Amino acid sequence: MADTYLIEPKALGALAQQIFAAAGTPPDLAAHVARHLVKANLSGHDSHGVIRIPAYLRSIEEGRLVADARPEVVKELPGTAVVDAKRGFGQVAASFALDVAIEKATTVGIGAASVRNCNHIGRLGDYGEAAAERGFIAIITYGSSGPNSGHAAPFGGSARHLGTNPLSVGIPGGEGDRVVVDFATTMVAEGKIQVARAKHVPLPPGCIVDKEGQPSTNAEDFYAGGMILPVGGHKGYGLSLVTALLGAGLTAEQPPQGGRGGGVFVIAINPQAFTDGAVYGQTVDALTGAVKAVPPAPGFSEVMLPGGPEAKSRAEREAQGVPVPADTWAALTEVAGRLNVPLPESKTA
């Protein structure tokens, strides 16, 4: 068996769409989720790509994910909204919330939306990119917290309590590059551990500890009860807790039981509410251009803006195909066979 298969991006997207449709997802929602997953692969974030499909299907089968649910606004003010995802696909709900926030920001300058009853929303950078492409700044957080839940211990703690609790910021430029920041508040996203497990490769040192609290680079130790460490120690822990409090506090319908809660929070900002649009664009371009002009350090060929590596990866993978580890391809093959979905052509890397 090959270690890695290369799949043409459109074919991979079609496979994902057909699998979701066969599981009861309406065609438009299936296409939306498939596009999001494959774009994550194209962007170099395989942790948030098609590797997620088997887990999503298990969630559908177990009733935790409602395949045909459509989000709706359940509470609204001129600049804010609460969106109920109805336990549907998180990518659909988060995109809907971003649209709502941008519509409000167009009118009042800043719009915000929280999302309750939401499943995994995928790669947060996708939403920052989408907002920046439309000329808006966006801030997106997805956080959760609760005893013996999530993947990470709080700083100084010895038990799982926090999710990986990522955040993303998308900032449009003028004629220059946009900036898209996207990172988990843990040393590594849980999906990255999935990828290392599928590839049978070690994790970088300092990312996880085993169930005894001892440092490890073996992905299996995490799934046997280990924990992911917060990025930057107490600083990452602080950011992680903030995302959980925003997500839980701004989506709560009643006080949580047992100290558990979480949710999604989206802010959209219209730069033209603060300054002339042309001046804003020229200012961002001047600052980002100056950053990129800094001489590279030893071992680097250039200074890249946040979001630059993803854009470079997309160009390469669009041309060469999406690499899918053999274990992931085997899992997709099993799912496709069970749902009578044909597999696309593949070649070994």
N, C-alpha and C positions, 0 to 999 in steps of 0.2 A: 504493500500500500504506500502511496505517495505521502510525504509529510504535509504538503500543501497543494491545494488546487487553485487554479486561476479561473475566475468566472467573469464573463462579460457583464458590466454593470447593469445594462438594461435587462439582460436575461435574469440576473440575480433579483432585480426588482420585480420582474414578472413572477418569478417563483414565489417570492414573499407575498405578493398581492394575491396570488391564487391560493396559497395556503390559508391566509386569513379569510378569504372569501369562502373557502370550503368549510371553515370553522364557524360560519354564520355571520361574518362581518359584511355590511353593505359595501358595494363596490367602491364608492368614493372614500369611505373611511379606510378600507383595505389599501387603496392606492396611497393614501396620505401616510399611513404608518410605514408601508413598504418604502416609500420615498425617503422618509426620515431615517430608517435603519440603514439603507444602502448609502445614503449621503454620509452617515457616520463612518461606514467602512471606507468610503472614498476619501474622507478627511483624515484617515489614519487612526481613527478611534474604533478599532474592531470590538472593543469592550461594549460598545453601545450599538453595534450593528446587528447583523443577522444571527449572531450567536444567541441573541435574546429570544428568537422565535420559539424554540421548544418550551421555554419557561412561560412565555405569554400564553401558549396553547394550554399548558397545564393550569394556568390561572383561569382560563375560560372554562375548562372541563371541571374545575373545582368550584366554579361559581364566584370566584374573587374578581374576575374581569368580565364585564358585560359587553360582548362583542358588538352589539348593535346600538349601544347607548350613545346619545348625542348630548353634549353639554348645553346648559342654559344659564342665563343670568337670573339669579333668584333675589338679589338685592342690589339697588343702584342709587347713586347720587351723581351729580354732574361730572365729577372727576373720578369716581370710584365704582367698582362693581364686585360682587361676589358671584363666582361661577360654580355651579354644581356639576362635577364631571360625571355623576351618576355611576361611578365605578367603571366607566368606559376606558378606552385607550387613553393613556396620559398624553401622548403626542397630540391627539385630536383636541383634548381639553386645553392644553397649554397654548397651542396655536390659536384656538378660539379666544382665550383670555388675552393673548397678545394683541389680536385684532381689536378687541374691545378697548384695551388700554390705549392703543394707538389712535383709535377713533376719538376717544375722549381727549387725548393729548392734542389732537388737531384742533379741537375747539377751545379747550381751557388751558393748554400749555403742558400740563402733566396729567397723565391718566394712570390709574393703578387698579389691578384686579387680583383678588385672591381666588384660589381654586381648592375646593373641598371635595372629599370623596374621590381622590385622584390616584390612579395607578402610576407606575414608572413612566416618566415623561421623556426618557431617552437622553440624547446629548444636548445639554443646555446651550452650548455654543450655537446650535442651529437657530435658536430663537433670537439670540443677539445678532447673528448674521442677517436674519430676516428683517429685523427692525432697522439695522444700519442700511440695508439695501433700499429701504423706503425713506431714509433720511432722518430716522429717529434714534435717539439714544435709548437703550433698554437695559434694565437690571432685572435678572431673574434668579430667584432662590428656590430651592427645594429641600426642606429640612424635616427631620423627624427625631423624636427623642422618647425614651421610655425604658423602664427597667427590663433588663435581659432581652433587649430588642436591638435592631440595627446591626452594625458591624464593628463599631468602634467603642472604646472605653473613653470616658472623659479624662482629661489630664489629671494624673494622680490616682485614677481609678483602676480597678482590676476586673471589671465585668463589662460586657457589651451593654451599651446604653444609647448610643447615637448612631444615626445613619452616616453615610459618607457625605451627606449634606453639601452638595455642590452649589456654586453660584457662578453666574455669567454676567458680563457687561459687554454690550455692543455699542461702539461709537463710530458714527459715519464720518468720513472725511469730505473734502470738497472734490478736487480732481485726483487726490491721492488715495492711498490705501485706507481702508477702515481698520479699526482695532477691535478685536474680539478676544476677551479674556474669558476663560472657562476652566474651572478647576474644582476638584473635590477638596473639602477641608480636611481630608485625611491624606496620608502619604501616597496613597494609591486608591483609585476607584475599585470597588468590588469587581466590576466587570474586567478590569485589568488582571485580576487574580484568575478569573475564569479563562481569559486568553492564555495566561501562563500555564494553567492547568491543561488546557487543550493542546498546547504546543509541547508540553512536558519539559518546560524550561524553568529555572529558578527565578524567583523574584529578586529585585535589587535589595541589598541589605538595608535594614532600618525601616522596612515597610510594615511588617507584621510581627506578632509574637504568637507562640503556640498557647494552648489552653492553660499551661503552667506559668505563662507570662515570660517565657524565654524567647529571645530573638530567633527568628527563623526566616529562611528564604524558600521554604517548601510550601507551595500553594495548598497541598493537602492538609497541612497543619492548621491553616485558617478554617477549612471546612470541617475539621475535627474539633472545633470549639475555640480556635484562636481569635485574635482581634487585630484590626488595622489600627495603626498609630496615627494620632492627629499630626497634620503637617505643622512644623514649627512649634511643637510642644504646646504650651499654654496659649499661644497666639492662634493656632489653628483650632484649638478647642473653643476659644472664645467666638471665632467666626462660625464654627459649627453650631454652637448653642444659639447664636443669633438667628441663623437660618431656621432652626427648629422653632424658636419662639415666634418669629414672623409667620411661619407656616401654620403653626397651631393656633396662635392667638388671633389671627385675622381670618381664620376659617371656622372657628369654633361655633357650634350651635348650642352647646352647653359645656360646663366645666368637664374636663376629661377625667376618666376613672383611672386610678393607679398611676398617675403621672405620665400618661402616654398621649402623644399628639403629634401632628405634623401637617404639612400642606405646601402649596406652591404660592409664591407671591411674585407678581410681575409689575414693574413700573416702566412706563414709556414717557419719554421727555421730548418735547418739540423744541429743538434749538432756536427756532425763529421766535419763540416766546420770550427769549432772553436777549437776542442780538440779531443783527442783520444776517440773513442766511449766507450771503456771500462772504461776509467778514468771518463768520463762524467757520466755514469751510476752509478759507485761506489760513485761519489761525491753526486749525487742526493739522492741515497739510504742512505748515511751517514747522510745527513742533515734531510731528512724526518724521518729517524729512530730516530734521536735525538729529533725531535719535538714530535713524538709519545711517547717517553719515559718520557716526562715531567709529573710529578705527577698531576692527575686530581684535579680540584678545587671542593669544596663542591657542591654536586648536580650532578656531572658528574662521569661516570664510567671509562672514558678514553678520551684521546686527539685523535681526528680523523683528518685525512687530508681532505682538500677540495676534494669532490668527494666520500669520504667514506660513508656518509649517503645514497647517491644514490646507491652505490654498495650493501649496506646492504638491502635497500628497494627492489632492484631487486631480491635478493635471496629469500626474504620473499614472495613477490608477485608472483614470478614464482611458488612457492609451494602452495600458498593459493588462488591465483586468484586476479584479479584486481578489487578493489572496485569502483563501479560506482554509484554516487548519484541517487536517484529515478528521480529527475527532468531531469538529463542528460540522463538517460536510456529512459525516456519517449520521449525526443526529438529525440534520435536515433531510437526509435521504430517508431515514426511518419515518419522520413526520410526513413527508410528501407521499411515501408509499401508503401510509395508513389512511391518508385523505384522498388517494387516487389522483395526485397532482404530478404531472410529468416533470422530470428533472431536465434542466438545460444542459447543453454541452459544457464539458469542463476539460481543462488540460492541466498537467502537472507543472508546478513552478520549477 
